[in-house]
């Protein structure tokens, strides 16, 4: 009985879009990277994934400021410019 309830709950729970999850993972990787070149590589890939997700669903940005894994992406110098371009 518990298994059926657990499976139903998992199916009904909201799931983040794959691209925003990818962006979150890449942002976390940038936080943990020691090498600046590697960090920039993770941030660039994370920004690409994030803005692809935003283009598909503008609500992707709703909780972005609450998740520290997105900090390297939000603080990148190109973030504001790319955000304005996607919102047009």
Phi and psi in degrees as GROMACS dihedral restraints (atoms count N, CA, C in turn):
[ dihedral_restraints ]
;  ai    aj    ak    al  type     phi  dphi    fc
    3     4     5     6     1   -62.3    20    10
    4     5     6     7     1   -40.0    20    10
    6     7     8     9     1   -60.9    20    10
    7     8     9    10     1   -42.1    20    10
    9    10    11    12     1   -63.7    20    10
   10    11    12    13     1   -41.6    20    10
   12    13    14    15     1   -65.3    20    10
   13    14    15    16     1   -43.3    20    10
   15    16    17    18     1   -62.7    20    10
   16    17    18    19     1   -43.1    20    10
   18    19    20    21     1   -64.1    20    10
   19    20    21    22     1   -40.9    20    10
   21    22    23    24     1   -64.7    20    10
   22    23    24    25     1   -40.4    20    10
   24    25    26    27     1   -63.6    20    10
   25    26    27    28     1   -43.6    20    10
   27    28    29    30     1   -62.6    20    10
   28    29    30    31     1   -39.6    20    10
   30    31    32    33     1   -69.2    20    10
   31    32    33    34     1   -31.0    20    10
   33    34    35    36     1   -89.4    20    10
   34    35    36    37     1   -14.8    20    10
   36    37    38    39     1   -69.5    20    10
   37    38    39    40     1   139.7    20    10
   39    40    41    42     1   -64.8    20    10
   40    41    42    43     1   140.7    20    10
   42    43    44    45     1  -117.0    20    10
   43    44    45    46     1   135.1    20    10
   45    46    47    48     1   -69.0    20    10
   46    47    48    49     1   147.1    20    10
   48    49    50    51     1   -58.4    20    10
   49    50    51    52     1   147.1    20    10
   51    52    53    54     1   -57.6    20    10
   52    53    54    55     1   -39.5    20    10
   54    55    56    57     1   -68.0    20    10
   55    56    57    58     1   -36.7    20    10
   57    58    59    60     1   -72.3    20    10
   58    59    60    61     1   -31.3    20    10
   60    61    62    63     1   -66.7    20    10
   61    62    63    64     1   -41.8    20    10
   63    64    65    66     1   -61.0    20    10
   64    65    66    67     1   -43.1    20    10
   66    67    68    69     1   -62.4    20    10
   67    68    69    70     1   -40.0    20    10
   69    70    71    72     1   -64.2    20    10
   70    71    72    73     1   -43.5    20    10
   72    73    74    75     1   -64.2    20    10
   73    74    75    76     1   -41.5    20    10
   75    76    77    78     1   -68.2    20    10
   76    77    78    79     1   -35.6    20    10
   78    79    80    81     1   -63.8    20    10
   79    80    81    82     1   -42.4    20    10
   81    82    83    84     1   -63.6    20    10
   82    83    84    85     1   -39.8    20    10
   84    85    86    87     1   -63.5    20    10
   85    86    87    88     1   -38.1    20    10
   87    88    89    90     1   -65.4    20    10
   88    89    90    91     1   -37.6    20    10
   90    91    92    93     1   -61.8    20    10
   91    92    93    94     1   -36.3    20    10
   93    94    95    96     1   -90.1    20    10
   94    95    96    97     1   -13.8    20    10
   96    97    98    99     1   -70.7    20    10
   97    98    99   100     1   134.5    20    10
   99   100   101   102     1   -90.2    20    10
  100   101   102   103     1   -33.0    20    10
  102   103   104   105     1   -82.5    20    10
  103   104   105   106     1   124.3    20    10
  105   106   107   108     1   -58.8    20    10
  106   107   108   109     1   -36.0    20    10
  108   109   110   111     1   -67.1    20    10
  109   110   111   112     1   -40.5    20    10
  111   112   113   114     1   -67.0    20    10
  112   113   114   115     1   -40.3    20    10
  114   115   116   117     1   -59.7    20    10
  115   116   117   118     1   -45.6    20    10
  117   118   119   120     1   -64.3    20    10
  118   119   120   121     1   -35.8    20    10
  120   121   122   123     1   -63.4    20    10
  121   122   123   124     1   -43.9    20    10
  123   124   125   126     1   -65.3    20    10
  124   125   126   127     1   -41.7    20    10
  126   127   128   129     1   -64.2    20    10
  127   128   129   130     1   -44.9    20    10
  129   130   131   132     1   -60.3    20    10
  130   131   132   133     1   -46.2    20    10
  132   133   134   135     1   -66.9    20    10
  133   134   135   136     1   -38.3    20    10
  135   136   137   138     1   -64.8    20    10
  136   137   138   139     1   -41.4    20    10
  138   139   140   141     1   -63.9    20    10
  139   140   141   142     1   -41.3    20    10
  141   142   143   144     1   -59.9    20    10
  142   143   144   145     1   -46.4    20    10
  144   145   146   147     1   -66.2    20    10
  145   146   147   148     1   -41.6    20    10
  147   148   149   150     1   -63.2    20    10
  148   149   150   151     1   -46.4    20    10
  150   151   152   153     1   -75.6    20    10
  151   152   153   154     1   -22.6    20    10
  153   154   155   156     1   -67.6    20    10
  154   155   156   157     1   -39.6    20    10
  156   157   158   159     1   -67.2    20    10
  157   158   159   160     1   -40.1    20    10
  159   160   161   162     1   -66.4    20    10
  160   161   162   163     1   -38.7    20    10
  162   163   164   165     1   -63.0    20    10
  163   164   165   166     1   -35.8    20    10
  165   166   167   168     1   -77.2    20    10
  166   167   168   169     1   -35.6    20    10
  168   169   170   171     1  -150.4    20    10
  169   170   171   172     1   103.6    20    10
  171   172   173   174     1   -59.3    20    10
  172   173   174   175     1   -20.6    20    10
  174   175   176   177     1   -71.0    20    10
  175   176   177   178     1    -6.0    20    10
  177   178   179   180     1   -57.4    20    10
  178   179   180   181     1   -30.7    20    10
  180   181   182   183     1   -79.5    20    10
  181   182   183   184     1    -4.7    20    10
  183   184   185   186     1   -52.3    20    10
  184   185   186   187     1   -48.9    20    10
  186   187   188   189     1  -110.4    20    10
  187   188   189   190     1    18.5    20    10
  189   190   191   192     1   -57.7    20    10
  190   191   192   193     1   -40.1    20    10
  192   193   194   195     1   -72.8    20    10
  193   194   195   196     1   -14.2    20    10
  195   196   197   198     1   -86.6    20    10
  196   197   198   199     1   -19.4    20    10
  198   199   200   201     1  -101.8    20    10
  199   200   201   202     1   115.2    20    10
  201   202   203   204     1   -64.5    20    10
  202   203   204   205     1   -17.7    20    10
  204   205   206   207     1   -66.3    20    10
  205   206   207   208     1   -22.3    20    10
  207   208   209   210     1   -87.6    20    10
  208   209   210   211     1    -4.0    20    10
  210   211   212   213     1   -54.2    20    10
  211   212   213   214     1   -47.7    20    10
  213   214   215   216     1   -61.2    20    10
  214   215   216   217     1   -29.0    20    10
  216   217   218   219     1   -77.5    20    10
  217   218   219   220     1   -45.8    20    10
  219   220   221   222     1   -64.3    20    10
  220   221   222   223     1   -32.5    20    10
  222   223   224   225     1   -90.5    20    10
  223   224   225   226     1    -1.9    20    10
  225   226   227   228     1   -67.9    20    10
  226   227   228   229     1   141.0    20    10
  228   229   230   231     1   -57.4    20    10
  229   230   231   232     1   -26.8    20    10
  231   232   233   234     1   -90.0    20    10
  232   233   234   235     1    -3.9    20    10
  234   235   236   237     1   -58.9    20    10
  235   236   237   238     1   -51.8    20    10
  237   238   239   240     1   -62.5    20    10
  238   239   240   241     1   -41.6    20    10
  240   241   242   243     1   -64.1    20    10
  241   242   243   244     1   -45.5    20    10
  243   244   245   246     1   -67.7    20    10
  244   245   246   247     1   -34.4    20    10
  246   247   248   249     1   -64.9    20    10
  247   248   249   250     1   -44.1    20    10
  249   250   251   252     1   -62.0    20    10
  250   251   252   253     1   -40.0    20    10
  252   253   254   255     1   -64.8    20    10
  253   254   255   256     1   -38.7    20    10
  255   256   257   258     1   -73.0    20    10
  256   257   258   259     1   -35.2    20    10
  258   259   260   261     1   -74.7    20    10
  259   260   261   262     1   -13.8    20    10
